[in-house]
Amino acid sequence: MGYLLHILLAVGLQGLAESGAALPVGHPWLLPALAAVPHLLGWGVHRASLRGRFRRADALHHVLVWSPPALHFVAVSAGGWMALVETRLGVSPRLLDWPHPAQLLGFAPFLVYGLLAIDARARVGGSAAVPHLRRFQARMFLSALVPVALYVVVTWLAGLVPGVRVRVEEVAVWSALFTTAVALGFLAILPWVLCNTWETVPLGPGVQRSLLESVARRAGFRCRELLVWRTGNLLANAAIVGVHPRGRFVLFSDSLLAQLPLRELAAVFAHEIGHARRRHVLVFVAWSAAFFLAADLIAAALFPDSELGLGAVLVLVLGAWYALLGYLSRRFELE
């Protein structure tokens, strides 16, 4: 969820820059200069830790974690990246326009700075853990970006069909139907995306699989596969992805399977089944859709002709959504 928030924040900040918070003249030299920031922050974390200044190290580490959206904002607002892309391709990469593959290139600074920040964070963790940390975090980061790329491509292709773009942009009913169709489509393919971007393999035959299958039978729970989530023993967690039994997968991290005795493993599985029985994923999707739809209507009513106002509202909405998401997640866990 952390990288999802980073992406949403980067989108909001880019929208703010496109709405009028950008310098009239870009400074391209900033683009490579910004690439050095993550490793400079990582060096600062390491140096502060060695000197025993742990509060400073912790503060610098937080800055490092959240640096990619901020660096992306500087790249598009002061570095002239958007103008450079538009000059090279002859197509606007603005997020406020109808989706186009050029927007993926316009979002490239965030991808580059995000991967550099992941590398810097992995190096702070110690030489022995660098490859595992870097690979695991990079997979998590890219898995959060894949749905964004798919949305841009799918919407762009739909816009090539004569009449579709005009109807979606001008007719409220068409817009609502299109948004609903895209959301349902992504909900259907999300398990496939996660299982193929994260490092997962089927749980092999043995005592653990027999136990989990027994728990599933007693609970009347069905899924497509039980998977081992290979994290390099960096994460102890479990999750159910997917809504329909035919497209639903249950993931158990390698560290979780290595640490828990059978009774506790069964309890964790029962907890995950509880999420599915309570339809928490569907509730979350419906709540998010209603939240952003209401925010869009309010923003359009307050700032009908101001792109800067719309961009500012977008950033505030993302912050409110994340704050409420924490509360909703805790309620789901307690339930």
Salt bridges, closest charged atoms under 4 A:
ASP58 OD2 - HIS62 ND1 3.68
ASP97 OD2 - ARG94 NE 3.61
ASP119 OD2 - HIS39 NE2 2.66
ASP119 OD2 - ARG123 NE 2.83
ASP119 OD1 - ARG134 NH1 2.60
GLU169 OE2 - ARG165 NE 3.41
GLU213 OE2 - ARG209 NE 2.97
GLU225 OE1 - ARG209 NH2 2.80
GLU307 OE2 - ARG94 NH2 3.37
GLU333 OE1 - HIS271 NE2 2.86
GLU333 OE2 - HIS275 NE2 3.21
GLU335 OE2 - ARG278 NH1 3.57
GLU335 OE1 - HIS280 NE2 2.94
